[in-house]
Amino acid sequence: MTNSLVRGETAPERPPDIRTVALDVVVPVYNEERDLERCVRRLHEHLAAHVPYPSRITVADNASTDATLAIADRLAGEIDAVRVVHLDEKGRGRALRTVWGASDAAVVAYIDVDLSTDLNALLPLVAPLVSGHSDLAIGSRLARSSRVVRGPRREVISRCYNLILRGVLRAKFSDAQCGFKAIRTDVARQLLPLVQDTGWFFDTELLVLAERVGLRIHEVPVDWVDDPDSTVDVVATALADLRGVARVGRALAGGTLPVAALRSSLGREPLVPGVPHGMVGQLVRFGVIGVVSTLAYALLYLVLHPLVGAQAANFLALLVTAVFNTTANRSFTFGVRGRVGAARHQLQGLAVFAFGLLLTGGSLLVLHRGLPDAPRHLELAVLVIANLVATLTRFVALRWVFRSHDQEDAL
């Protein structure tokens, strides 16, 4: 268990108040005796001159074995707005979770001790959080207007990693690894207990969770210069990050993260009253699945019709595509993962199938009453139109099915 000791300024025993400390900038360090003093003094000067909010600097020492802690204690003694938190175990993620979770500031941030990121981006980073416009903010080295100086190896690794995040975890933020981030403290307190990583993957895990919950992530283009003397093992860190991606991917696919409950308590309200958050995207994904289902239905109907007749072919084709449709919409359209509730959802999907069967079968019956010798292509045209009408009902019904599932998870 981590044992932490707060040195210097003592946090007041009261809720966060923007009139006392609006911004707490954390500098996580491990054996940084060479760079720490230069970083703290530059950061203190910048906050005093350019940030119009009451601010504090917290040095989070991760079990340093050199003079880092002594230097931090001396700086805390000289500068009122500096405090020190010492942890007996290493891990940047562990340090941020400890300090951010206990901070009395309205907004918490962190920067790397090497000051690779230009501090002029600090106010644009935190201002949307202080105002309440956004929930998290990140510096992005991959934005078009960013100016970055670094070696080709780190450039390739960084871009490949972000492509993996987009492909595997469907991340939309542009830069997960830049050591320049901020978050509203009230949001942090609800997300941090769910973030398992204690090292470099901490940032990515937090961002993926925040994005899935529906929080607003503000991105700031930065000027960034690589520190050639950095002690970070880029390859080892990248491999650890990939293991983290696999773990979070499994958790999301298995439904073990309470995304629905957090979305209900933290997510932003719909922009247009009566139009739920994410409904437009759901309609697009539902439409894609609907097109595939309709094509599959038509093919199955044409194959089965000569063997079993029109009504039986309609029944079998509709049943097969209904099972596929429910499964695909459950995962792809509505983001419900895992086995919990899967059987019940299929039964509810079959109830929707029954309505579609009634509508399509009735359409066939009416057609055959009027045209007993109706050609097969006319039968198919009537069934496709009936299916389109049934599809509109299916979307509303499936939203109800999977909304019920989300509400149960939130309890």
C-alpha angles and dihedrals in degrees: 000000000000116000113204130187123195114214129188117010116034117222113242116246097243139086121283111287123187089211092065107034119356098170132032112188112198122204109194111204140180117181094339099143091137099053105026101085094045090049096049095046094047091046092048092050091048094049092050094048104036112019113076095200130088101264141184135195118221118193107206107200113202102205095296116192098199131060095292096108093047091051091048092051091050092051091049088053092051100041120050093205093058126085133171131225116191123200125192092215132061126241132106092219091051091051094049093046091051097047099036093047093053099038121119092205123110091230129027126198140169137211132186116257093235089065091224088157117072108248091222086083092060098086093046087049098054104028095080089052095049090049092048094240093120138022103212133015131199136186111235124208090181098061114113094243094047118110112215134177116191142124123278094248094058091042093054094044093049095049093045091050092052090048088054091051091052093047101041104029098024090236116177100189114100106221124029099172107050108120093228115090142136138191138184108259095228089056092045092055091059098042102039097070088060096051108094103181117096097185138050096318089064092094095052094046091050093048095047091050092047092050093049090050090056100249121154114252115198117206124206123195108231141196105234132180120191117239105232090199095054113139094208113123098226097193095046090046091050092051091049089050091053090053088051091051090053092049095049091044090055091047092052093045091048094048093234094133114080093232095147094051092048092046088055094050102033108020120106120259119256114278092226117041110245094021107097120224111273095011094126091055090046090054091052093049091044089051092052091051090044092056092049091046093049092050091048090048093051092049093048091047093053092048096046099039097080090048105045108008134251102296096043091045090051091049095049095042092047093047095051094046092044091059090048091045094052093047094048095045092046092059106023104033104032101024096232109154136179134043096278108113093358095123092047091049090053090052090050089047089054089055087057087047090055090057090049090049091051091050097045095039090049090050090053091048093052091047093051092047090056098034111022091181097045111158119247095249090056090050089052092048091052091047093050091052091048089049091054090054090048090049093063089054091045093057093053092044095048091049087056092046095052095036087059088053092052092049091052090051090051093057 
